Amino acid sequence: MSSSSPEWQAMSKLVSQVYAKADAEPFREPVDWKALGLFDYPQVVKKPMDLGLVKKKLNENKYNTIHDAADDVRLIWKNCMAYNADGSDFYNLAQTMAKKFEEKFEKLCAQNEVAAAAGGGAAGKGGGMTDEPTIEEKRAFAKSLYKIGKEELGKVIMDLDVKCPKALIKNSAEDEVEINVDLISPAVFHEVREYVNEEVAKAGGAGGKKKKGTKRKQ
C-alpha cells in the first residue's frame, strides 16, 4: 500500500500526535534499562518498542498495513503494563494512552474505510472479522476461557484492557476482573477468540484451571 494514500497519511499523523503529547515522553525512545538499573527488563519485555521507532518505520514504509503499525503502538503500552505493577503511575499512564489511541485509531479506520484486522493482519471485507458474533459463538468462547491457563488468560485480559476496556468489569475490593463477553466489540472478539482457540488446541482441550480472582461472564 502506498505511503501517500489517505490512510497512511492519517496513520503517520496519528502517531506524530501521540508522540507530541507531553504524557508520551517516557514512550518516545527505547527504555534505557541499563542506565535505570532495571536489569530484569529484558527478561520481562521480550520485544521492546517505542514511538520513535514506530515513526521511523512508518517513514521508511516498513509496515504492510496500518494495522501492523497500530500493533507496534499497542506493544508499547503492553510492554509498559507488563513491566510495571498494576495501579502504578506508569501502568495507569500506559492504560490511559492505550485507550485514547484505540479511540482515535478506530475513527481513523472508519473515516478511511479500512477493514478491521485480526491476528495482526488486515482482514478482507468479506472476512467476517467485523460481523457480530452469534450467541453460540459467545457461549463457546466463554466456555473456552475455562480451558486455558492462568498466563494465557492474563494475556486475554491485558488485550481486552487495551483494545476493549468496556468488556472488563473490575472489582478492586475483591481483586477480581470479570469478562463480559457481550460487551466485546466484534473485531476484538474474533481476534481474541482466535488466540484462545489456538491455546486450547495446544493444550489438547484440557488446559489450566480458572484463574483465581477472575470471572468470565457470558
Salt bridges, closest charged atoms under 4 A:
GLU60 OE2 - LYS56 NZ 3.00
ASP71 OD1 - ARG74 NH1 2.73
ASP72 OD2 - LYS57 NZ 2.88
GLU102 OE2 - ARG74 NE 2.58
GLU132 OE2 - LYS138 NZ 3.73
GLU137 OE2 - ARG193 NH1 3.28
ASP159 OD1 - LYS78 NZ 2.73
ASP159 OD2 - LYS163 NZ 3.76
ASP161 OD1 - LYS170 NZ 3.42
GLU176 OE1 - LYS215 NZ 3.42
ASP182 OD1 - LYS138 NZ 3.35
GLU191 OE2 - LYS163 NZ 2.30
GLU199 OE2 - LYS202 NZ 3.35
